[in-house]
Amino acid sequence: MRLGFAVKIMGRPDRPSHDARRWQSNPHLRVSLEYLDAIIDYLAETQITMYRMSSDLAPYLTHPDMPQFHAQIDECAAELGALGTRAAQLGIRLSFHPSQYIVLNSPEPELVRKSAGDLTAQAQILDAMGLGPEAVVVTHVGGVYGDLAAGRERWVRAWEELPEATRRRLVLENDDTRFDVADVLWIHERSGVRLVFDYLHHWCLNRTGIAPHQALADCLATWPNDVRPKIHFSSPRTEMRLIERKRRDTGKSEQVQAPPIWTAHADYLNPFEVITFLRGAAALPRFDFMIEAKMKDLALIRLREDLGRYAPDLAARLELPLGEQAA
């Protein structure tokens, strides 16, 4: 089982994830790919075999008012192909997860058009890298807009209008406030889109009461037998928060403690929660495990150590790197 993390390299903060310069400085995908090459070096050094690339890898690629940036994929065809080959040789699974502003089910046609354009561009990057069907673009359903059923239907209609090459890369994730596993299963039945199970989101939103491992099994079953599924896993952030507010009686600002926000990601994963989940999934098809934690790669490395310490049999079955298992 591959373990992966998203975008930012906490263990090597000197390695940026993408060219973040403003348009006036002429940022380019070529610069981002140099950064990605260095990130792949780090992944190989730390034996990390799955990574979510920045959705800003090609800056301003689809900006409607900046055509000077629109040809970046073609301009970097050789570099993209070389990096894709290198990642494949190292067994590193790559993916994208566009921002929350990508909304395929919007009732506004222009937003749907822009969203489809961004998804297509990221699919084209993965195609240019020559990556197989495990390299996916993860998205959410979008907004409810006062009618959840209509929102699901609009997503299916938008899916049908996407280029076939984009549909091959696109996968759909359950979210924590709007569309749960039952909703994305409904969409899968009408579109065939593969589903990514998000563990924390399922605890936050599960209207029909599907047991977690049943929900996992249902999502895994949407993938072809010859393509390894992936899931998302995070632990809820449990820390109390300090917030500033004004006192009603004096009008002065003061800091007060507020309870945790359970939908937020913790810095690290709770290893006992992970162990319980993975033991319960032992009879299911194998899947890859994307960690969503604030400490990114450091959380992944710590999880490997914790699994080696607290569940060595599980660590061995998952074939974790021996160097990260506790003695």
C-alpha positions in Angstrom: 0.0 0.0 0.0 1.4 3.4 -1.0 1.2 6.2 1.6 1.1 9.7 0.2 0.6 13.4 1.2 -0.3 16.6 -0.5 1.7 19.4 -2.0 3.8 21.2 0.6 7.1 19.6 1.8 7.4 20.2 5.5 10.6 18.2 5.9 12.4 20.3 3.3 10.8 23.8 3.3 13.5 24.9 0.8 11.7 22.9 -1.9 8.7 24.8 -3.2 5.8 23.0 -4.8 5.3 25.3 -7.8 6.3 28.6 -9.4 4.2 31.0 -7.3 5.4 34.3 -8.9 2.8 36.8 -10.1 2.1 37.0 -13.8 4.2 40.2 -14.1 7.3 38.0 -13.4 6.4 35.5 -16.2 6.1 32.3 -14.1 6.1 29.1 -16.0 5.3 25.4 -15.8 9.0 24.8 -16.7 10.1 26.3 -13.3 7.4 24.3 -11.5 8.7 21.1 -13.1 12.2 21.8 -11.9 10.8 22.1 -8.4 8.8 18.9 -8.9 12.0 17.1 -10.0 13.6 18.1 -6.7 10.5 16.9 -4.8 10.7 13.5 -6.5 14.3 13.4 -5.2 13.0 13.9 -1.7 10.3 11.3 -2.2 12.8 8.8 -3.3 15.1 9.5 -0.4 12.3 9.1 2.1 10.7 6.2 0.4 7.4 8.0 -0.1 5.5 6.5 -3.1 2.5 8.8 -3.5 2.3 12.6 -3.9 -0.4 15.1 -4.7 1.0 17.8 -7.0 0.0 21.5 -6.6 -3.0 22.4 -8.7 -1.1 25.6 -9.5 1.7 23.7 -11.2 1.1 25.6 -14.5 0.5 29.2 -13.4 -2.3 31.1 -15.1 -2.7 28.1 -17.6 -6.4 28.7 -18.1 -6.7 32.4 -17.3 -9.0 33.8 -19.9 -7.2 37.2 -20.1 -3.6 35.9 -20.3 -3.2 33.8 -23.5 0.5 34.1 -23.1 0.3 31.3 -20.5 -2.0 28.9 -22.4 0.6 26.9 -24.3 2.7 25.8 -21.3 1.9 22.1 -21.6 3.0 22.0 -25.2 6.1 24.1 -24.4 7.1 21.6 -21.7 6.2 18.4 -23.4 9.7 16.9 -23.1 10.1 17.8 -19.5 6.6 16.5 -18.6 7.3 13.2 -20.3 10.7 12.8 -18.6 9.3 13.5 -15.2 6.4 11.1 -15.7 8.8 8.4 -16.7 11.0 9.0 -13.7 8.0 8.9 -11.3 6.8 5.6 -12.9 10.2 4.1 -12.6 10.3 4.9 -8.9 6.8 3.6 -8.4 5.5 7.1 -7.3 1.8 7.7 -7.8 1.0 11.3 -8.7 -2.4 13.1 -8.7 -4.1 16.5 -8.6 -6.9 17.8 -6.4 -8.2 21.2 -7.8 -9.4 23.9 -5.4 -12.9 24.3 -4.0 -13.6 26.9 -6.7 -13.9 24.1 -9.3 -17.7 23.5 -9.3 -19.1 21.3 -12.1 -22.6 21.4 -10.7 -23.0 25.2 -10.6 -26.3 26.6 -12.1 -24.1 29.2 -13.7 -22.9 28.0 -17.1 -19.8 30.2 -17.1 -18.5 28.7 -13.9 -19.2 25.2 -15.2 -17.2 26.0 -18.3 -14.3 27.4 -16.4 -14.3 24.5 -14.0 -14.4 22.0 -16.9 -11.4 23.9 -18.5 -9.3 23.6 -15.3 -10.1 19.9 -14.9 -9.3 19.3 -18.5 -6.0 21.1 -18.2 -4.9 19.0 -15.2 -5.9 15.9 -17.0 -3.8 17.0 -20.0 -0.7 17.4 -17.7 -1.1 13.8 -16.5 -1.5 12.7 -20.1 1.6 14.6 -21.1 3.5 12.9 -18.3 2.5 9.5 -19.8 1.0 8.3 -16.5 -1.3 5.4 -16.2 -5.0 5.4 -14.9 -3.9 5.6 -11.3 -2.9 9.2 -11.8 -6.2 11.0 -11.2 -7.8 14.4 -10.7 -9.9 14.4 -7.6 -12.9 16.7 -7.3 -16.0 17.3 -5.2 -19.6 17.5 -6.3 -19.9 21.2 -5.5 -22.8 23.2 -4.1 -26.3 22.3 -3.1 -27.9 25.6 -4.2 -31.1 24.8 -2.3 -31.8 21.5 -4.0 -29.4 18.6 -3.3 -31.1 16.2 -5.8 -30.9 18.8 -8.6 -27.2 19.4 -7.7 -26.4 15.8 -8.2 -28.2 15.7 -11.5 -26.4 18.8 -12.8 -23.0 17.2 -11.9 -23.9 14.1 -14.1 -24.9 16.4 -17.0 -21.7 18.3 -16.7 -19.7 15.1 -16.6 -21.4 14.0 -19.8 -20.1 17.2 -21.5 -16.5 16.7 -20.5 -14.0 15.5 -23.1 -13.5 11.7 -22.8 -9.8 12.2 -21.9 -10.9 14.3 -18.9 -13.4 11.8 -17.8 -10.7 9.1 -17.8 -8.8 11.0 -15.2 -11.6 12.4 -13.0 -12.6 10.9 -9.7 -15.2 12.1 -7.2 -14.9 12.4 -3.4 -17.5 12.5 -0.7 -17.4 15.8 1.3 -18.0 16.9 4.9 -21.0 19.3 4.5 -23.0 18.7 1.4 -22.7 15.4 -0.6 -22.1 12.2 1.4 -21.1 8.7 0.3 -24.7 7.8 -0.6 -24.8 10.9 -2.9 -21.6 10.1 -4.7 -22.7 6.5 -5.2 -25.9 7.8 -6.8 -23.7 9.9 -9.1 -21.4 6.9 -9.9 -24.4 4.7 -10.9 -25.4 7.3 -13.5 -22.0 8.3 -14.7 -19.5 5.6 -14.0 -17.1 8.0 -12.3 -14.7 6.4 -9.8 -15.1 7.3 -6.2 -12.5 8.3 -3.5 -13.6 7.5 0.0 -12.7 10.2 2.5 -12.7 8.8 6.1 -13.1 12.1 8.1 -15.7 13.4 5.7 -17.7 10.3 6.2 -17.8 10.8 9.9 -18.8 14.4 9.4 -21.6 13.7 6.9 -23.4 10.3 6.6 -27.1 10.9 6.4 -28.0 7.3 5.6 -25.8 5.8 8.4 -23.6 3.6 6.2 -21.0 1.9 8.3 -17.5 3.2 7.5 -16.1 -0.1 6.1 -19.2 -0.6 4.0 -18.9 2.9 2.6 -15.2 2.1 1.9 -16.1 -1.2 0.2 -18.8 0.6 -1.9 -16.3 3.2 -3.1 -13.5 0.7 -3.8 -15.9 -1.3 -6.0 -16.3 1.7 -8.4 -12.7 1.1 -9.6 -11.7 -1.3 -12.3 -10.0 -4.5 -11.0 -6.7 -3.6 -12.7 -6.5 0.0 -11.2 -5.5 0.5 -7.6 -8.1 2.7 -5.8 -7.0 5.5 -3.4 -8.6 6.9 -0.3 -8.2 10.0 1.9 -7.6 9.7 5.6 -7.3 12.4 8.3 -7.8 12.8 12.0 -9.9 15.6 13.4 -8.1 18.6 14.9 -8.8 18.4 18.7 -7.0 21.5 20.0 -8.9 24.3 21.6 -8.8 27.5 19.6 -8.0 31.1 20.7 -10.3 33.5 19.0 -10.7 37.3 19.4 -14.1 38.9 20.1 -15.4 42.1 21.5 -17.0 42.2 24.9 -20.6 43.4 24.8 -20.3 45.4 28.0 -17.1 47.2 27.3 -16.6 46.9 23.5 -13.0 45.9 24.1 -11.4 42.9 22.3 -10.4 39.8 24.3 -9.1 36.4 23.5 -11.4 33.5 24.5 -11.0 29.7 24.1 -13.3 28.0 21.6 -14.0 24.3 21.1 -12.3 22.3 18.3 -13.6 22.3 14.7 -14.0 18.6 14.1 -14.0 19.0 10.3 -10.5 20.4 10.4 -7.4 18.3 9.8 -5.0 17.5 12.7 -1.3 18.0 12.4 -0.7 14.3 12.6 -2.8 11.1 12.3 -4.0 9.2 15.4 -2.2 5.9 14.8 -4.7 3.9 16.8 -7.5 5.2 14.6 -5.6 4.3 11.5 -4.7 0.8 12.9 -8.4 0.1 13.7 -9.5 1.3 10.3 -6.9 -0.8 8.4 -7.5 -3.9 10.4 -11.2 -3.6 9.5 -10.3 -3.3 5.8 -8.1 -6.4 5.7 -10.5 -8.4 3.6 -11.2 -5.6 1.1 -9.3 -5.0 -2.1 -6.0 -3.2 -1.7 -5.9 0.6 -1.9 -3.5 3.5 -1.6 -3.7 5.8 1.4 -3.5 9.6 1.0 -2.8 11.4 4.3 -4.4 14.8 4.7 -2.6 16.3 7.7 -1.2 19.7 8.4 2.4 18.3 8.9 2.2 16.6 5.4 5.3 14.4 4.8 6.3 14.6 8.4 2.9 13.2 9.4 3.4 10.4 6.9 6.8 9.5 8.2 5.6 9.6 11.8 2.6 7.3 10.9 5.0 4.7 9.4 7.0 4.8 12.6 3.9 4.5 14.8 2.6 1.6 12.7 5.9 -0.2 13.1 5.8 0.4 16.8 2.2 -0.4 17.6 1.2 -2.7 14.8 4.3 -4.4 13.4 2.2 -7.2 11.8 0.1 -4.6 10.0 3.3 -2.7 8.9 4.7 -5.9 7.5 1.5 -6.7 5.6 1.5 -3.2 4.2 5.1 -3.6 3.2 6.2 -0.3 4.8 9.9 0.7 4.4 11.8 -1.2 7.1 13.8 1.9 8.0 10.7 3.6 9.3 9.6 0.7 11.6 10.4 0.9 15.3 12.7 -1.9 16.6 
